[in-house]
Amino acid sequence: MTNTITIRLRRSKAEIQAKAKPNINSWVNHLIEQALGPKKIDWNEHFDNLGAGTVTNYVSDEVRQASR
């Protein structure tokens, strides 16, 4: 489910599109980051939400070469 935020513009869409490079989404997100500051990282939540059951295989070049 996506939460949608609607804003009412005081300026014309054309003026905003001309200023918002490369796109409006990234420009608005940049403005929000400037206003609110960087997001605090909750490392416990980050590691708890890692893909459960995701297997990562780290194969070194030596093993790869030996199998050829």
C-alpha positions in Angstrom: 0.0 0.0 0.0 1.4 3.4 -1.0 0.6 6.5 0.9 -0.1 9.4 -1.4 0.6 13.0 -0.5 -1.1 15.6 -2.5 0.1 19.2 -2.7 -1.5 22.3 -4.0 0.9 24.3 -6.1 1.2 28.1 -5.9 3.2 28.2 -9.1 2.5 27.0 -12.6 3.3 23.4 -13.5 5.5 24.7 -16.4 7.6 26.8 -14.0 8.1 23.9 -11.6 9.0 21.5 -14.4 11.5 24.0 -15.8 13.2 24.2 -12.4 12.9 20.6 -11.4 15.7 18.8 -13.2 16.0 15.8 -13.8 12.5 15.3 -12.7 9.9 16.7 -10.2 10.0 13.6 -7.9 13.8 13.8 -7.3 13.6 17.6 -6.9 10.8 17.4 -4.3 12.6 14.7 -2.4 15.8 16.8 -2.4 13.8 19.8 -1.0 12.4 17.5 1.7 15.9 16.2 2.6 17.1 19.8 2.9 14.2 20.8 5.2 14.2 17.8 7.4 17.8 16.7 7.4 19.1 13.2 6.9 17.0 10.3 7.9 18.1 8.5 11.1 19.1 4.9 10.4 17.8 2.2 12.7 20.4 -0.5 12.2 18.5 -3.1 14.3 15.5 -2.7 12.0 17.7 -2.9 8.9 19.3 -6.2 9.9 16.0 -7.6 11.1 14.4 -6.9 7.7 17.2 -8.5 5.6 15.7 -11.0 3.2 15.1 -14.1 5.3 16.1 -17.1 3.4 18.2 -15.2 0.9 21.3 -17.2 0.2 24.4 -15.3 -0.9 27.2 -17.3 -2.4 30.6 -15.8 -2.3 32.9 -17.7 -4.6 36.4 -16.6 -4.9 38.2 -16.3 -8.2 40.5 -19.2 -7.2 37.6 -21.6 -6.7 36.0 -20.4 -10.0 39.3 -21.0 -11.9 39.8 -24.4 -10.3 36.4 -25.5 -11.4 37.1 -24.7 -15.1 
